[in-house]
Amino acid sequence: MGRAYQNRKESMAKTADAKTKIYSKYAREIYVCAKSGGVDPGGNLALRGLIERAKKDQVPGHVIDKAIDKAKGGGGEDFAVARYEGFGPGNCIVIVDCLTDNPNRTIADVRHCFTKTKCKMGTPGSVSHMFDHCAILAFKGDDEEAVLEALMMADVDVTDIENENGLITVFTPNTEYAKARQALTEALGEVDFEVDEIQFLPQTSTQISEEDMPMFERFIDMLNDLDDVQNIYHNAEV
């Protein structure tokens, strides 16, 4: 599982420059998370993790504060989660997660990215069963046995745990995120999570040929340029 996660991180790094609107993407996600789960990061662990991740990605504090203040007001846009699945260049599998206030616009925009790059959108569930929906928590440490014991004592369903180069990485089902994060914080004190997120990890990988690579890069860039797109998950090895 760790290798699949690392492959995805390396792949994402190659397309990160295309996310020129990263501040607005974080602001939208923080707003939705705060509005649905509460504006206090102490009581909304998902919001706390999101804020910490935004700071690591150098999102300015005023952007974060503005999104939370907006959620406090109770009004504003009515965003909803939209998830699209399909087959990308080289027959890789793809999940596109969006936050949208206009589902008709968003699905049309995402479909345009698929059709313009000769890809095929699927129906809900067509490829998501080939991914594991995981919570991933990584932090510096060297005693994975103690970490595993703390998680088991808290009745956390641990999928996998790794210790590599002084970094412990915990994988759990996405539904266990809050419980796992709370258990680690209680057992270890304030933890500086280097990774603190929920994502889809592919169960298998697909090698993208040199011939398909330009189309794959265009496909990812087009999706990243859409304001509504929050995350792109795929199993391509590039």
C-alpha positions, 0 to 999 in steps of 0.5 A: 500500500505504501508504494502505491501511495508514494507513486501517487505522490510522485505523480501528483508532484509532476502535475502540481504546477497546473493547480494555479488556483490552489488557494481557492480550492483549499478555501472552498474545501475548508468552507464546506468542512467547517459548515458541515462539521463545525468551525472549531478545529478542536471539535472538527478533526477533519477541519483541523487536519485540513487547516494544517495541510493548507498551511504546509502547502503555504496557503496564507492565514487570511485565506483560511480565516476568511473561509471559516468566517464565511462558514460561521455566517451560515449563508453563502454558496451551497456546495455539494460533493460530486465524484466522477469516474472513468478511464483515462489515457493508456486505459488507466482508471481515474476518480475526480472529486469535485465541490460544486454549486452547479452540478450540471456545469461541473459534469459538463466540464469534466466530461469535456476533459474526458472527451477531448483527450479520447477518454471515457467517463464511467458510471458511479462505481465503475472504477472506485471498487479498484481503489481503497478509500483510505485515511493516511496519517504519517509522522516522524517516529521509530516505534511502530509497535507502540503506535499500533498498540495505541490504535488497537487499544482505541479500537481503530481498524488499522489497514496497514502501518509502515516505518521507513526512514524514521517516518511512521505511516498509518493506513486506515479505512476512511471512516476511521480517520477521526478515531485514528487521529484522536488515538494518536494525539492522545497517545503521543501528544501533539503530533506534527503530521507530515501527511494527514488526509483521506484519499483513494489509493489504487489497488493496481497500477497501469504503466503509461506508455511514452505514446500515451504520456502527452495525452495523459498530461493534457488530461490531468492539466485540463482537470486541474484547471477546473475550479470545481475539481478538488482532487484527482486520483489515478493508478497511472505509473508515469 
